[in-house]
C-alpha cells in the first residue's frame, strides 16, 4: 500500500532562521516561503535528491501546529507523509484494521492540492502519519 | 552539502507490534529485526520506494533511545538522517557556523557501517539530525 515517502514535516518557531540553517549551514536547496492560509501554515520546501522536508511555521489564528510548538518551543518533527495510489482503498483497509483516521474520516485536499488523510498518532507508534494520494 | 534523505528513525516501545502495523495495516515491505548490541537498539527497516524508515527498539542497558521512550511512551520520530559525500568537510563547515556536534565531534561508525555524526537538536529546529557519509 505505501509508496514513496513524500515528505517529513518539521514545525519551526522561526521559518526564516530555519531556512537559513538548511540553506547556509547544511547547504540544501531551499524554496521561497509559501503562505497557505487555508492550512494555517507558511511552508518552505527543502529539496533533497530523493524526497523533501517541509519546514512549517504557524500562520494566523488556530494554526494546526500551534499546539505542537507550544509543547516543543524549539520545533521538531511534526509528521511523516507516505504516498498511496488509492486513498479510499487505504482508508477502508485502515478502518477495517481498527486504525483511527483523524477528523471526519474523509480525505481533504492537502497542501499539495491532492487528497490526504491523517492517522491517529496513538495507533502509529506515536507518529502523526499523513497519507497522500498521488 | 545534503544529499539524499537516508532514513527517518522512529523509536518504538514494541518492535513486533510496530512491525506488524507497517506490514499488515500499512502494507509496507518490512525487514526481519536485526539486533545491533553495539548501538543499543534492535532495528527493523521499512523499505519504501525512495528511502527507508527505521523502527528502533531499545536493546540492553543504557540504550541511547531509552530516555526518548520514557518521555514518549507511545514512541515517536527520533531522528532524521541525511547523506553527505564528505563527513569531515561537513563537520568543519558546521563547526565554522557554530553548530554543535554531539559527543567528541569525531565521526563514529554507525548502524550501517558508515561514518556518522549527530548534530545538536537545539541547533537544528528541535530535530536530532544524523549525517552519514555514503
Interface residues (C-beta under 8 A of the other chain):
Chain A: X1 X2 X3 X4 X5 X8 X10 X12 X18 X21 X22 X24 X25 X26 X27 X28 X46 X48 X49 X50 X51 X53 X55 X72 X73 X74 X75 X76 X77 X80 X82 X93 X94 X97 X99 X121 X122 X123 X124 X125 X126 X127
Chain B: X1 X2 X3 X4 X5 X8 X10 X12 X18 X21 X22 X24 X25 X26 X27 X28 X46 X48 X49 X50 X51 X53 X55 X72 X73 X74 X75 X76 X77 X80 X82 X93 X94 X97 X99 X121 X122 X123 X124 X125 X126 X127
